[in-house]
Amino acid sequence: MEVKVLNLSGKETGAKVQLPESVFGLEPNDHAIYLDVKQYLANQRQGTHKSKQRNEIAGSTRKLHKQKGTGGARAGSIKSPLFNGGGRVFGPQPRDYSFKLNKKLKQVARKSALSYKAQDNNVVILDAVQFDSCKTKNYVALVNALNIADEKTLLVLPAYDKNVYLSSRNLKKAKVIVASDLNTYDVLNATKLLLTTDSVKTLEEALAK
């Protein structure tokens, strides 16, 4: 699949890039995508939730009233889960939500996500992305030139660029990552995938194995 290369002004440079079939031309595997996204979201969870059981509540353990003769139900400790302010039964405890996925499955998931973007013509190839300073208006000018200002964008760079990263950080619908950090969730979460000619080569080397 050939894609025209654009400059930062959104105009064609006359060059074309061949997207490698081994990365952008697969039959997408939906289940692999599901598992990879599930793992990504699970890893975002802190897992620090905690409620107190009856043995952790501060309070008296004396019997509230005599066992029989009150006409009411039997009652022991005020810390019983039956009472307001008592312990919680089977409440959440701190836990680790992460789980393991095979490396090859994660690669299939990434390639499937990239293939979906290519099938839907949502891949934009840029000659190179470099800013002289870290100003939000630089990135705004870029997405305006590409007529995608109202869409979620994911810009994949071959290497970390401080000015580009900081210029996009204040925009809600923009995200900039390095090709080596590409993940399935970010690809699918974005409407438009912005790649540079060098990042296409980097992705091919990383995912064509």
QUIHU-V295932 format. One record per run of one state. SS is the DSSP state (H for helix, E for strand, C for the rest). FROM is the first residue (numbers start at 1). LEN is the number of residues. If there is no record, write none. Layout:
SS | FROM | LEN
SS | FROM | LEN
This chain:
C | 1 | 1
E | 2 | 5
C | 7 | 5
E | 12 | 7
C | 19 | 2
H | 21 | 4
C | 25 | 5
H | 30 | 14
C | 44 | 59
H | 103 | 17
C | 120 | 3
E | 123 | 4
C | 127 | 9
H | 136 | 10
C | 146 | 7
E | 153 | 5
C | 158 | 4
H | 162 | 7
C | 169 | 5
E | 174 | 5
H | 179 | 3
C | 182 | 2
H | 184 | 6
C | 190 | 2
E | 192 | 5
H | 197 | 11
C | 208 | 2
